[in-house]
Amino acid sequence: MIALNRLLICSVGLFFSGLMSADAQEIEDNSGYSWSLEYKGDLVGNATGGLKRGQVFLGNIDAIAQFNGARLWNLDGSTVFLYGLGNHGGKPSSLVGDAQGLDNIEANQTFRLYEAWIEQVFSGSRFSVLAGLYDINSEFDSKETSGLFINSSHGIGPDFSQSGENGPSIFPVTSLGLRLKWSPNPSVYIQTVILDGVPGNPERPNGTWIQWGKNDGLLSITELGFVHGNDAPSLSRTNSSLHDMRTAVGFWAYTSQSETLLPGSSYSNWGVYGMVEKNVLAEPGVEGQGLGLFARFGLAEPSINRFGLYISSGLVYTGLIHGRDEDQVGLAIAIAKNTDDYREASKLGGMKTTSAEHNVEFSYLAALSSHASVQFDLQYYHHPDTNPDLDSALVGVMRWVISF
């Protein structure tokens, strides 16, 4: 009954989104600011394996306001960005017991200020500066092609996402940071960011907490990317650019010391990642339609991190069915491999482990209108949580998205 009520709410929201969208566009054109509101609702069911069979419903609300500095205070290239985030509902991983995170909107039930930053783009020098509460995965370790998939690992790899005392500055908790981005020519970009090493307050997971503890240290990330295609790399966090191919490599490190998995030592935590995404087949005369692929790998300090190696890859076709130009269908695989130190520490604690957790995901997104979509997703987990006592799990997800 709860799930049916949520789907009814989504349907009502779809009706009102059509009434409100024109007014929002008019505000953006005339007043220098814009807003958006989006609701995602996921009905998740575990058919077999994992911890237990069953269903849960969870939802995510994104409320965004963006202010154009050129219109509002005559400062070309400046943007102020505010992002409120709300989450509710169950926890799909409680059904499967997975480690990678089978649903990318699973979070504590709370509302929070998620991002709040100001950005200045210096167009003549192809340089930009951003400062404030900032989600690193909006620009770092970010792949447009993999955005179709619901498994969390296809957003930011678990070799990076599970690092640090409270994770890096990603969904659902961010920290203060300063990001610099430079594009010396239309084919290259370099971006770097320095942030508080411990986002939020680990002891108070609900709400928004901005604090810089004396032992937090810093997290730094540098990414070098190469693009091929129609557009030069975008310098603004709020703009996107079209590329036939993009490759990137990044390096991250914490300044504070972290305890090792095996007792007795502490080191600085670090890792590297690399990615490629490419449009391998474009439908003639139709921009954005065709087949794209992505691949990503990541390495993390093996004495500190559980997952020292992560590999993923996938294919996504946009507009496969005639007359369904905005629909997407895709298949992806994600493999997170335990480090030897983690397996040894688990053995000392009396826990058995396998070498890796494997996830295979098939997804189809059907666009119902410019303001609504429904997505059908199927995930297969082999060795959930690398626990040999858990049977392989088969999970289905139905996601509704309503945007205003």
C-alpha positions as CSV (number, residue, x, y, z in Angstrom):
1,M,0.0,0.0,0.0
2,I,2.9,2.4,0.8
3,A,4.4,1.8,-2.6
4,L,1.1,2.4,-4.4
5,N,0.6,5.6,-2.5
6,R,4.0,6.8,-3.6
7,L,3.3,6.1,-7.2
8,L,0.0,8.0,-7.0
9,I,1.9,11.0,-5.7
10,C,4.3,10.8,-8.6
11,S,1.3,10.7,-11.1
12,V,-0.3,13.8,-9.5
13,G,3.1,15.5,-9.6
14,L,3.4,14.8,-13.3
15,F,0.1,16.7,-14.0
16,F,1.2,19.8,-12.1
17,S,4.7,19.7,-13.7
18,G,3.2,20.6,-17.1
19,L,1.4,23.6,-15.6
20,M,4.5,25.0,-13.9
21,S,7.3,24.5,-16.3
22,A,6.5,27.5,-18.6
23,D,6.5,29.8,-15.6
24,A,9.9,28.5,-14.5
25,Q,11.4,29.2,-17.9
26,E,10.0,32.7,-18.0
27,I,11.6,33.5,-14.6
28,E,15.0,32.3,-15.8
29,D,14.8,34.4,-19.0
30,N,13.6,37.6,-17.3
31,S,14.9,37.7,-13.8
32,G,18.3,36.1,-13.8
33,Y,17.5,33.1,-11.7
34,S,16.0,29.7,-12.3
35,W,14.8,26.8,-10.2
36,S,14.1,23.1,-10.5
37,L,12.4,20.4,-8.4
38,E,12.8,16.7,-9.0
39,Y,11.4,13.7,-7.3
40,K,12.7,10.1,-7.7
41,G,10.8,7.2,-6.3
42,D,12.3,3.7,-6.3
43,L,10.4,0.5,-5.6
44,V,13.1,-2.2,-5.0
45,G,12.5,-5.9,-4.6
46,N,14.9,-8.7,-3.9
47,A,13.7,-11.9,-5.6
48,T,16.3,-14.3,-4.4
49,G,19.6,-14.6,-2.5
50,G,21.3,-11.9,-0.4
51,L,20.1,-11.4,3.2
52,K,16.4,-11.8,2.7
53,R,13.6,-11.5,0.1
54,G,11.3,-8.5,0.2
55,Q,10.5,-5.0,-1.0
56,V,11.3,-1.5,0.1
57,F,10.3,2.0,-1.2
58,L,12.6,5.0,-1.1
59,G,12.5,8.5,-2.4
60,N,14.8,11.4,-3.2
61,I,13.9,15.1,-3.6
62,D,16.3,17.6,-5.4
63,A,15.5,21.3,-5.1
64,I,17.9,23.6,-7.0
65,A,18.1,27.4,-7.4
66,Q,20.6,29.0,-9.7
67,F,21.4,32.8,-9.9
68,N,23.0,34.4,-12.9
69,G,25.5,37.1,-11.8
70,A,25.6,38.9,-15.1
71,R,21.8,39.7,-14.9
72,L,21.6,40.2,-11.1
73,W,24.8,42.1,-10.2
74,N,26.5,42.8,-13.6
75,L,29.3,40.4,-13.0
76,D,29.8,38.3,-16.2
77,G,30.6,34.7,-15.6
78,S,29.5,34.4,-12.0
79,T,26.9,31.9,-10.7
80,V,25.4,31.3,-7.3
81,F,24.1,27.8,-6.8
82,L,21.9,26.3,-4.0
83,Y,20.9,22.7,-3.8
84,G,18.5,21.2,-1.2
85,L,18.3,17.4,-0.8
86,G,15.7,15.3,0.9
87,N,15.6,11.5,1.4
88,H,13.1,9.1,2.9
89,G,12.1,5.4,2.8
90,G,13.8,2.1,3.2
91,K,17.3,0.8,2.6
92,P,17.6,-1.6,-0.4
93,S,21.0,-2.9,0.8
94,S,19.3,-4.3,3.9
95,L,17.8,-6.9,1.6
96,V,20.9,-7.9,-0.3
97,G,23.7,-7.0,2.1
98,D,25.8,-5.7,-0.8
99,A,28.9,-3.5,-0.4
100,Q,28.8,-1.3,-3.5
101,G,25.3,0.2,-3.0
102,L,22.7,-1.1,-5.3
103,D,20.6,2.1,-5.3
104,N,22.2,5.5,-5.7
105,I,19.5,7.4,-3.8
106,E,19.8,5.3,-0.6
107,A,20.6,7.6,2.3
108,N,19.5,8.6,5.9
109,Q,15.9,10.0,6.1
110,T,16.6,13.7,6.4
111,F,16.5,17.1,4.6
112,R,19.8,19.0,4.2
113,L,21.5,21.8,2.3
114,Y,23.6,19.7,0.0
115,E,25.4,22.2,-2.1
116,A,25.9,26.0,-1.8
117,W,28.7,27.6,-3.8
118,I,29.7,30.5,-6.0
119,E,31.6,30.2,-9.2
120,Q,33.4,32.7,-11.4
121,V,34.3,31.9,-15.0
122,F,37.1,34.0,-16.6
123,S,36.2,33.4,-20.3
124,G,39.2,35.1,-21.8
125,S,41.7,32.9,-19.9
126,R,39.6,29.7,-20.0
127,F,39.8,29.5,-16.2
128,S,37.2,29.2,-13.5
129,V,37.1,29.2,-9.7
130,L,34.4,27.6,-7.5
131,A,34.1,27.8,-3.7
132,G,31.6,26.4,-1.1
133,L,29.7,23.2,-0.3
134,Y,30.5,21.1,-3.3
135,D,29.9,17.5,-4.6
136,I,33.1,16.4,-6.1
137,N,31.4,13.7,-8.3
138,S,29.6,16.4,-10.2
139,E,32.9,17.0,-12.0
140,F,35.5,14.6,-10.8
141,D,35.3,10.8,-11.6
142,S,32.1,11.7,-13.4
143,K,30.9,9.9,-16.6
144,E,27.9,11.1,-18.5
145,T,27.3,7.7,-20.2
146,S,27.1,5.7,-17.0
147,G,24.4,8.1,-15.6
148,L,21.6,5.7,-16.7
149,F,22.6,3.1,-14.1
150,I,21.2,2.9,-10.6
151,N,24.0,1.1,-8.9
152,S,26.1,3.6,-6.9
153,S,29.4,2.3,-8.2
154,H,28.6,3.7,-11.7
155,G,28.6,7.2,-10.2
156,I,31.9,7.2,-8.4
157,G,33.9,4.1,-7.9
158,P,33.9,2.4,-4.4
159,D,37.7,2.5,-4.3
160,F,37.2,6.3,-3.8
161,S,33.7,6.6,-2.5
162,Q,34.4,4.4,0.6
163,S,37.6,6.2,1.5
164,G,38.0,8.7,4.4
165,E,36.4,8.9,7.9
166,N,33.0,9.9,6.5
167,G,33.6,9.4,2.9
168,P,34.7,12.0,0.4
169,S,32.5,15.0,-0.4
170,I,29.8,13.2,-2.3
171,F,26.1,12.2,-2.0
172,P,24.6,12.5,0.6
173,V,27.1,14.6,2.6
174,T,29.4,17.3,1.2
175,S,32.1,19.5,2.7
176,L,33.6,23.0,2.0
177,G,36.0,23.1,-0.9
178,L,37.8,25.3,-3.4
179,R,37.9,24.0,-7.0
180,L,40.0,25.4,-9.9
181,K,39.6,24.4,-13.5
182,W,41.6,25.4,-16.6
183,S,41.3,24.5,-20.2
184,P,44.5,25.5,-22.1
185,N,43.0,24.4,-25.4
186,P,39.8,22.9,-26.8
187,S,41.0,19.4,-26.2
188,V,42.4,19.5,-22.7
189,Y,41.2,20.4,-19.2
190,I,42.9,20.3,-15.8
191,Q,40.9,20.6,-12.6
192,T,41.9,20.4,-8.9
193,V,40.0,20.7,-5.7
194,I,40.9,20.9,-2.0
195,L,38.2,20.1,0.6
196,D,37.6,19.4,4.3
197,G,38.8,15.8,4.8
198,V,35.7,14.9,6.9
199,P,32.4,16.0,5.4
200,G,29.6,16.9,7.9
201,N,29.6,15.4,11.4
202,P,30.0,11.6,11.5
203,E,28.2,11.5,14.9
204,R,25.2,13.5,13.6
205,P,24.3,12.1,10.2
206,N,21.0,14.0,9.8
207,G,20.8,17.6,8.6
208,T,23.6,19.8,7.5
209,W,26.7,20.3,9.5
210,I,29.6,22.5,8.4
211,Q,32.6,22.1,10.7
212,W,36.3,21.8,10.3
213,G,37.8,19.7,13.1
214,K,41.4,20.2,13.9
215,N,42.2,16.6,12.9
216,D,40.0,16.5,9.8
217,G,42.9,17.3,7.4
218,L,42.3,17.9,3.7
219,L,41.3,15.9,0.7
220,S,42.8,16.9,-2.6
221,I,42.0,15.7,-6.1
222,T,43.5,16.5,-9.4
223,E,42.1,15.3,-12.7
224,L,43.6,15.6,-16.2
225,G,41.2,15.1,-19.1
226,F,41.2,15.0,-22.9
227,V,38.2,15.5,-25.1
228,H,37.4,14.9,-28.8
229,G,34.2,16.3,-30.3
230,N,32.2,19.4,-31.1
231,D,32.6,21.4,-27.9
232,A,35.6,22.5,-25.8
233,P,35.5,21.4,-22.1
234,S,32.9,23.3,-20.1
235,L,34.5,25.5,-17.4
236,S,31.2,25.9,-15.5
237,R,29.7,23.4,-13.1
238,T,26.3,24.2,-14.4
239,N,27.0,23.8,-18.2
240,S,27.6,20.6,-20.2
241,S,29.4,20.0,-23.5
242,L,29.1,17.4,-26.2
243,H,32.1,15.1,-26.9
244,D,32.6,12.1,-29.1
245,M,35.2,10.8,-26.7
246,R,36.6,11.7,-23.3
247,T,39.4,10.2,-21.3
248,A,40.6,11.3,-17.9
249,V,42.9,10.2,-15.1
250,G,42.8,11.5,-11.5
251,F,44.7,11.3,-8.3
252,W,43.3,11.8,-4.8
253,A,45.0,11.9,-1.4
254,Y,44.2,12.8,2.3
255,T,46.6,14.8,4.4
256,S,45.5,13.2,7.7
257,Q,46.8,9.8,8.7
258,S,44.5,6.8,8.5
259,E,44.8,3.6,10.5
260,T,45.6,0.5,8.5
261,L,43.4,-2.5,8.2
262,L,45.9,-4.6,10.1
263,P,46.6,-3.0,13.5
264,G,49.9,-1.2,14.3
265,S,50.4,1.4,11.6
266,S,48.9,4.5,10.0
267,Y,49.5,6.1,6.6
268,S,48.2,8.8,4.3
269,N,45.3,7.5,2.2
270,W,45.5,7.9,-1.6
271,G,44.3,6.5,-4.9
272,V,44.2,6.9,-8.6
273,Y,41.4,6.4,-11.2
274,G,41.1,6.4,-15.0
275,M,38.1,6.4,-17.3
276,V,37.1,6.6,-21.0
277,E,33.7,7.2,-22.6
278,K,33.0,7.2,-26.3
279,N,30.2,7.4,-28.8
280,V,30.9,4.4,-30.9
281,L,27.8,4.6,-33.1
282,A,25.8,7.7,-33.9
283,E,22.5,7.7,-35.7
284,P,22.9,10.0,-38.8
285,G,21.2,13.3,-38.6
286,V,20.0,12.9,-35.0
287,E,22.2,14.5,-32.2
288,G,22.5,12.5,-29.0
289,Q,21.2,9.2,-30.4
290,G,23.3,6.1,-30.8
291,L,25.5,3.8,-28.9
292,G,28.0,4.9,-26.2
293,L,30.4,3.0,-24.0
294,F,32.4,3.7,-20.9
295,A,35.1,2.0,-18.9
296,R,36.6,2.9,-15.5
297,F,39.3,1.5,-13.2
298,G,40.5,2.6,-9.8
299,L,43.3,1.7,-7.4
300,A,43.4,2.6,-3.7
301,E,46.0,2.3,-0.9
302,P,45.8,-1.4,-0.1
303,S,46.8,-1.2,3.6
304,I,43.9,1.2,4.4
305,N,41.0,0.6,2.0
306,R,38.8,-2.4,1.6
307,F,38.6,-2.2,-2.1
308,G,42.0,-1.8,-3.6
309,L,40.9,-2.4,-7.2
310,Y,37.7,-1.5,-9.0
311,I,36.8,-2.1,-12.6
312,S,33.6,-1.3,-14.5
313,S,32.3,-1.0,-18.0
314,G,29.1,-0.6,-19.9
315,L,27.1,0.2,-23.0
316,V,24.2,2.5,-23.4
317,Y,22.0,3.0,-26.5
318,T,19.8,6.2,-26.8
319,G,16.9,6.0,-29.1
320,L,17.1,2.3,-30.0
321,I,13.4,1.9,-30.7
322,H,12.0,3.9,-33.6
323,G,9.8,6.8,-32.3
324,R,11.3,6.5,-28.8
325,D,14.2,9.0,-29.3
326,E,14.8,9.8,-25.6
327,D,14.6,6.2,-24.3
328,Q,17.8,4.6,-23.1
329,V,18.8,1.0,-22.7
330,G,22.1,-0.2,-21.2
331,L,24.1,-3.1,-19.7
332,A,27.0,-2.6,-17.3
333,I,29.3,-4.6,-15.0
334,A,31.0,-3.5,-11.8
335,I,33.7,-5.5,-10.0
336,A,35.1,-4.4,-6.6
337,K,38.0,-6.5,-5.3
338,N,39.1,-6.8,-1.7
339,T,42.6,-6.0,-0.7
340,D,44.8,-8.8,0.8
341,D,45.0,-6.8,4.1
342,Y,41.2,-6.6,4.3
343,R,40.8,-10.3,3.7
344,E,43.5,-11.0,6.4
345,A,41.8,-8.7,8.9
346,S,38.5,-10.3,8.2
347,K,40.0,-13.8,8.8
348,L,41.5,-12.6,12.1
349,G,38.0,-11.4,13.0
350,G,36.5,-14.8,12.2
351,M,34.8,-13.7,8.9
352,K,35.2,-15.5,5.6
353,T,35.5,-13.5,2.4
354,T,35.7,-14.0,-1.3
355,S,38.0,-12.0,-3.5
356,A,35.4,-9.7,-5.0
357,E,31.8,-8.6,-5.3
358,H,30.4,-8.6,-8.9
359,N,27.4,-6.7,-10.1
360,V,25.7,-6.9,-13.5
361,E,23.0,-4.4,-14.3
362,F,20.5,-4.1,-17.1
363,S,18.4,-1.0,-17.3
364,Y,15.7,0.6,-19.6
365,L,14.6,4.2,-19.2
366,A,11.3,5.2,-20.9
367,A,10.7,9.0,-21.3
368,L,7.0,9.7,-20.8
369,S,7.4,13.4,-21.4
370,S,9.9,16.2,-21.0
371,H,9.1,16.2,-17.2
372,A,8.6,12.5,-16.4
373,S,10.2,9.1,-17.0
374,V,9.9,5.5,-15.7
375,Q,12.9,3.2,-15.5
376,F,13.0,-0.6,-15.2
377,D,16.3,-2.0,-13.7
378,L,17.5,-5.5,-13.0
379,Q,20.7,-6.2,-11.0
380,Y,22.5,-9.5,-10.4
381,Y,24.9,-9.7,-7.4
382,H,27.5,-12.5,-7.3
383,H,29.0,-12.8,-3.8
384,P,27.2,-9.9,-2.1
385,D,29.5,-8.1,0.3
386,T,32.1,-10.8,-0.7
387,N,30.4,-13.1,1.8
388,P,30.6,-16.7,0.7
389,D,27.6,-17.6,2.9
390,L,25.3,-15.3,0.9
391,D,23.7,-16.7,-2.2
392,S,23.8,-14.6,-5.4
393,A,20.9,-12.0,-5.4
394,L,18.6,-10.9,-8.2
395,V,17.1,-7.4,-7.6
396,G,14.5,-5.5,-9.5
397,V,14.0,-1.7,-9.4
398,M,11.3,0.5,-10.8
399,R,12.1,4.2,-10.7
400,W,9.7,7.1,-11.3
401,V,11.2,10.6,-12.0
402,I,9.0,13.7,-11.9
403,S,10.6,17.1,-12.6
404,F,9.3,20.6,-12.3
